């Protein structure tokens, strides 16, 4: 069975479009159609049906997808293992969320380079949800994100926990005394993506204090989030560890809210998740290197900013 045809099939299933798949794979729609037709002929089933919004999988296509995911994943693992065994080099595909990039990721890259000088490191920056999907589908080998992945083929190691706090632009109209949470909640609140743990914790806290329909802006880019807070667009709910430079420079300020006994709303975690299998032995070592780097980072930052996970 042609692995390239299976990979094409999986992209069409994800994108629900022959045209978008052709653009993704840098080929023509005719070539994509040819591959899918060849796969359908070989399997003796119809894989897709056309609808107004694109193409969708048939029931047979759904069953084929389950097998195709595993076959393509194993094919990638085999090629990587054989490449590493042949020339002592190889490649590791690393996924990382913004909050990792803004804290200790460069130190980890330096440690990886020392431990594996001939290892090629391919880095993908994306949201935690997307990284988890890519790891499960075999497009990443190790991911640093926020939640453990519950799969038999994936190992997890919680690395660090960050307190979330209220942060505003220094000298802005938002930088003032607040008598209570209700007065603070009159302003726009800026935090992580919708339905993330920080977002849910904020909504729960406000509801607990009888505050309905707050204005919350959920942002999936941490760089954009920082810029919005610095410009005084709203009150940020983020870990101070991610903006230490701005806090030290006096651009941002931590707020203290009198009616909250603990100004820390909750904690968010960073977790290393990696696939196991042939050619992926280095991933466990990279996770341990990340653990060492994070221990040093937490000692430097202090417990108010970063706390190492307990195992």
Helices and strands as residue ranges (DSSP letters): H 3-15, H 18-24, H 29-43, E 48-51, E 54-57, H 59-87, E 91-96, H 98-101, H 105-115, E 120-125, H 128-136, E 142-145, E 154-169, H 181-184, E 189-191, H 197-208, E 216-218, H 222-230, E 235-239, G 240-243, H 244-248, E 252-254, E 267-275, H 281-301, E 307-308
